[in-house]
Amino acid sequence: MTPSETAAQLRLAADWIERNMTEQPKSAELTPELAAKGYEQYGFGPGITVVEKPKPFTIPTPPPVMKWHREDGWTAEMLPPGTRPLCDGEACEQGDEVILPSQAKWSSIGLDFGARMTSCHLPTRTTRSLLFTHSGHEWTWHRAGDPCPCDEERRVDVLMFSFYSMLDCNPKTVRWSELKLCDGSKAPGDVIGWRYADTPEETSLAAFQPAEKEPAVAVHNVFSEAIPGAFGAEFQRKLLASNSDPYAELKKAHAEGKVIQGCIRGHWIDCTHPTWKYPLDTYRIKPDEIPWIEWHGGPCPLNDEEVEEWEYKLANGFHCERAGSRPSNYEDAWTHNERDGITAYRVLKWREKKPKVPLGPEDVRCGDELLMAGKRYGILTVTDSSVEYLAASGPVQVTFEWLQKNGVTIRRRNSDAWESCEK
């Protein structure tokens, strides 16, 4: 073939490729035979398309510390948007559905309402909201990929998959639904739980009370549906019958200019005009604000064993609550190796130091030494509740409680350190 003929063939081939890649429908599956002819380099040829294998279904992530009653046997068709499996130990209720293998359909027939779900039950689903507790707050579970479930005009707190919180944010700035990636795949939404940051009107006891001349913040410490008829006459009768005013200290603090707070659904809010009509434990003097500690980068300054609840601010403006997590887990954020490192932090609650307890048989071995009144004694035997050591008068047996109470110290074999007989 001459060079001119070769060039002509290449032009014809280029025309054919361009025409078929732009005009032909993608209808047929790319078979191994066609792939061997080279069509795979384009992904399709005349009337050919590559058929991608469907990705395996991933069951939605349950709330923290919870698990679904069954984690196997689910498909995407079994859990359409707005549905979820029942949790392990969750009671079955009216409206829930179970898959019937014999009929291959969902039905409420045969459900034992009130029964607690276990892995032995058939796959059972529901459309009910799922509430869970995290970091001392109640959250509503959100299924990844479902649309925003809340009023977009309200402020919300959201709990992310990595279990950090974004507080008091605009719902429109949160990625609730799935995100389509450049390669055509989908990434789930970021949110696993949410709650309203502001106090809903319907949760206030003021909605159950007649209007007063002064605006009143009516509060309680659990849920609005648990409110008896306004703690009404009975509560007031007992209050008037008592000789002392249980609110005297709170009233005095209020008169001195201190802020009084009331509790609504676990949230403490400021009461400008407290009415003193509700239980004493629903009021408190507003505690002093815990100051923020500025942070400019470096090793984690907090001890995991001492911190129970803490929070921090990031350089991008996020205010993240990390109750219950280990501060040392965020080394890159502390050292500013991440772009948005920690700029300030504070400890909300320190862990209570556990009282020391006596040593046990697992802490002591034969051959260890005890130090009492300046004298050393070798341990001969160890039982479940005591040790036996050799004194000048012979073997002596004492309990672990006695060793702790009398301040005895112990030195383990192959060690030079003397330690208290407690842990």
Buried (B, 14 or more C-beta within 10 A) or exposed (E): EEEEEEEEEEEEEEEEEEEBEEEBEEEBEBEEEBBEEEBBEEEBBBEBBEEEEEEEEEBBBBBBEBEBBBEEEBEEEBBEEEBBBBBBEBEBEEEBBBBEEEEEEBEBEEBEEEEBBEEEBBBBBBEBEBEBEBBEBBBBBBBBBBEBBBEEEEBBBBBBEEBBBBBEBEBEEBBBBBEEEEEEEEEBBBBBBBBBBEBEEEBBBBEEBEEEEEEBBBBBBEEBEEBEEBBEEEBEEEBEEEEEEEBEEBBEBBEEEEBBBBBBBEBBBEBEEBBBBBEEEBBBBBEEEEEEEEBEEEEBEBEEEEBEBBBBBBBEEBBBBBBBBBBEEBEEBBBBEBEEBBBBBBBBEEEEEEEEEBBEEEBBEEEBBBBBEEEEBEBBEBEEEBBBBEEEEEEEEBEBBBBBEEEBBBBBEEEEEEEBBBE
